[in-house]
């Protein structure tokens, strides 16, 4: 597979680096190695690999490398990549658990058995296929649903406006009929007044008849024809409105179906907190709210999770074991698909200096432990509503 994206093999053992690179070079031509710990960050930032192969003798060394990379490099969390761990048989289940929790993406049993070159290459192929998939959407599913709800709400507005238009046409038609009757009465009254005038007595019979005919023609032709034309135009508008309603009917039904689907949407919340008790507590507090929850216990897990899904909101603990939640927030704000996602800091420390630092990092709100259910849900709903996102229970 020539012309592939960059692959970086990381190991402190030069011989292992050369071996892995040689096994991959049969099919991949953009391979780099990083063997000196002091250049770990600069090597990653220089090559910005889409596949990161970790070939450490001990799994804990691979974990430490990746934690340090995330902690020391502000670039690494923003580079889309997949991690592939080469492991020994004795650590197989450990690395399996780490991949299952998205700490790493995949693993290959590499030591002490004979090196399985086809399996290694296939794992790289799988990783590259994943990186070729579209990146996380620049808008969340929740924001798309919000737009869908707004669009679908136009069916009600269209029905209301169509009904109002019909009422206005009916009212205008009645007003036109009343105006026609009023004009006729005024002309008849005018004719009556003319006949009653003293000068009218000197008018010969023919002249009086001509005058009366003139008034009648004015009523039926000049004024009447204009009124009839207006009435005809209004009937045309009524027919057009009815035709428009018929044509819009299927689209309105589609909009209503879209709205029904949108009403079933459940926003995705990413909870970043290393305390399993807090996970259970938040599950219970938010159980009937229509939110879906995913969890990360470290900043590194949060970054890995963000490569897989696009949350609608993040609940971020400040105190994390690998890197502070403030720094994680600062770095995720550099991701193009996370610039507008609300981040609510969850903390027991509400000191002013901490609040200011969180706001500078990009936090949108705070929830202080221990949580008050009503207050927490209100903060989440408020943050989501600013983006037009609502829970399925709203």
Phi, psi and omega in degrees: 000090185274154180073026182281164176297165184294141176238131180243122177261122183245125176193146176282350182263114182299320181298318178295320179299317180293322180296309182297317179298320180294319180296327181274335188293343178297333184235345184233139186241010181237058187254136178230156179235150177226111185242352182252118183305325183292343180251013185303311182291314183294324178296316179296313183294329179289315186267335180044066187290151171269339173232126180247111181263120182255110185244062180266150178295324181242140181298324181296332177289323176295319178298315182296318178303313185290324176297314180295321179299315180292323183286321188267337184252125175277349181273320186308314181295342182264355181265115177296122180205164177241140182257132179236118184258128172266125189229169175266165180298327182289339182250016185300314183288329177295314181290329175301314180296321179294323177288325180295327179267011175070017173293315169238171183262324183200168180215159176224129175290116190237330179232154351270006181293167176302135183299127181267086183300316179300320180294319178298313181295320179296322178297321177293319176302313179300316181297318180292325176299320179294321181289337179281344176296155180304140178295167177309138184304145177286349170234147182279163175300325179297320179291323175296319178296321178299318178295321179297319178297317180295317179295317182292335180291346181291341179296320178294316179298320180295317177299314181297316181292323177296316179296318179295322179296319178296319178297320180293321178295317177300317180295318179295323179296315178296318179297324179294318178297317179295322179295320179297317179294321181294319179297318179298319179295319180296319179292320177296321178294321178297317178298320179296318180294321180297318180296329183279349181289145182304323182293339181291338181291334181275353182286128179292162185299321181295320179296319179298319179294320178297320180296318180294319178297323178298317178297317181295319177297322177300319180292315189271329186257292185300300181286315183299318180294321178297316179295320179296322178297318178296317180297320179296317178298320180292325177293323176299318179296321180297315179295319179297319180295320178295319178295320179297319179296320179294317180293324182280348184307306180299322180292322178296319179296321177296319179296321179293320177296320177298318180294321179297321177293319181296326181294339181273354183295140177240114180302146180263124180249127174264120179256119179250104183200133183276358183264111181298329178298320178295326176300310180297321181296315181292324175302318182288316182297325186254017187299320185253024185262351182086013178261145169261140184241136168234151189235149171223140183260349179222166175296326179294316177296323178298316179296319178296320180297323182291344175281348185252329183214168184240099181288157176271340179201150179239130169259112191244116174288143180284319184266104177242155186289335185255322183204147185294149177299333178294317179291322177299317179298316180300321183282322180292336176292343178279346178282130185300331182269006180239008185294328184253358182288126180297138176237115178257119179283133177248121189202158172262000182249111182249025178298148186301319182296322179293317179300314181298318181295320179295318180296320178295327180286341178120009177293149180253340180195178182226144172230119186268133174282147352291147188287141166260121188304311183298316181294318181296313181296322179297319179294318179296312180299320180295316180295319180289323183295333178295337176260004180081012182262137178228155177285162178295343181263357184290000000 
